[in-house]
Amino acid sequence: MWVVLILFLVTGTALAVVRPRARAALHELYRAERLAAGRKFDLGRDELACLAGHLAELKILEMHGTGLLVASRSGDLTLTTPPAGPQGVFEEEAARQFGPTRTRDLREVLASLDRSPPAVALRDRLPAEGLHYDDKLRDRVRRVHDWTAVVLASVTVAGVASLVITLARHENGLVPLVPFAALFAAAWLVNHRIWMPLSVWDPRTGLGVRVLAEARPTGRRYGPAAVALDGLSALPAKHDLRICYEASLARARKRAPSSHYGVGFCGMGCGGGL
């Protein structure tokens, strides 16, 4: 019976340690969203684009509109002579990405802009506003979840071992079964509560999703406002950037047909496409 008692104490202690860590991690994960509940947001176009996952695409459209970038039907962008006067941070960052040929694949430019310091700085402000889950906190919750899964497996193994030992000694099987059933239920509940908020890939909070829904116009629109919410696919079919983007996608699919290319680059960091 002492073996059963030791197994009971070990698994019970492990669960007692993991449970408060799980609650603390979830509390911290949702803290910014709770504090921002009921708040009215007046986000700028860049912030909306970053939240929607299309910041890089919006900036490409703006630079194309000023003549800084020329889009080809082959899927490449060409950097023109920058206009005189001060440039914005994204324009300066984009200009540094082109080599001596001053030509790069559109999707490569999008990926580089999404990882650029200006995009990262803007993206890092969203968690503080309760619109986006903090990546470090999400990782912390995942780590706690992994430990809870280990505890859950340990409870299962310990319960089966205790039951086998008890029955082998011709003792009452309910002695280990009842407490370990309670421990298993508790471990499963903790594991389930941690996993639920991370069961979807979208890092936007519920509040962030609502803000984007409220920002979306009722009718179909083109231009920067539409690209900020839906990316370059919102442009008319005959728009130079739309044609360039489709050609870049087709070229990427031809090189790696098994990959998926429907998600915008900024979407991997800013919240995913809508």
Residue, then its C-alpha position, 0 to 999 in steps of 0.5 A: m500500500w505504501v507504493v500506492l501512497i507514494l504514487f498518489l503523493v507524487t502526482g498530487t504534488a505535481l498537479a498542485v505545482v502546475r495548477p497555480r502556474a497555469r492559472a497565473a499564465l492564463h491570467e497574465l495572457y488575458r490581462a491586457e484584453r480585460l483592461a481594454a474591455g469596453r474601450k473605444f479604439d480609433l486605430g490609424r490605417d497602419e495599426l489596422a493593417c498590422l492587426a489584420g496582417h497586411l501592413a507590408e502590403l499596405k506600405i508597398l501600395e503606398m510606395h507604388g502610388t508615389g512612384l517609388l516602386v514599379a511593379s512588373r507582370s513577372g512578379d518583381l518590384t523595381l526601385t526607382t529614384p527616391p524623391a527628394g526630401p525626407q523619407g518615411v521609415f518604411e520607405e527607407e527600409a524598403a530602399r535598403q532591401f534592393g540590391p544593385t539590380r534594384t529589383r526583387d520578387l514582390r513576396e520577398v519584399l513583403a517578407s522583409l518589410d514584415r520583419s523590419p524594425p518599423a513593422v516589429a515596433l508597431r506590432d509590439r504595441l498591439p498586445a499592450e492595447g489588448l488587441h493581440y496576444d503577447d507572443k512571449l506569454r503565449d509561449r509561456v502558456r504553451r510550456v505550462h500546457d506541456w508540463t500539464a500534459v506530462v502530469l496528466a500522463s503521469v497520473t494515468v500511469a500511476g493510476v494504472a500501476s496502483l490498480v494493478i499492484t492493489l489487485a495483485r495483492h487481492e486488495n480493494g481496487l477502489v482504494p487507488l481508483v477513487p483518488f487517482a480518478a479525482l487527480f486525473a479529472a483535475a489534471w485533464l481540466v487544467n490541461h483543457r483550460i490551458w489548451m482552449p485559448l491556443s487551439v486556434w492559430d489566430p493570435r488576435t484577441g477577441l477584442g482585436v477581432r471585434v475592432l477589425a470587424e467594426a472597421r470593415p466597410t459594409g460595401r466593397r471598396y478598393g484602395p489603401a483602406a481595403v488593402a489594409l484589411d484584406g491585402l493586395s487581393a482587394l485591389p482590382a484584377k487589372h491593378d499592376l500590383r495585383i497582377c504582380y502579386e499573382a505572378s509572384l505567387a504563381r512563381a512560388r508555387k511552381r518552385a515549391p508546389s507542396s507549400h501554402y502561399g495564401v497567407g500574407f507575410c505580415g499575417m504570420g506576425c501581425g495576426g493573419g489574414l482575414 
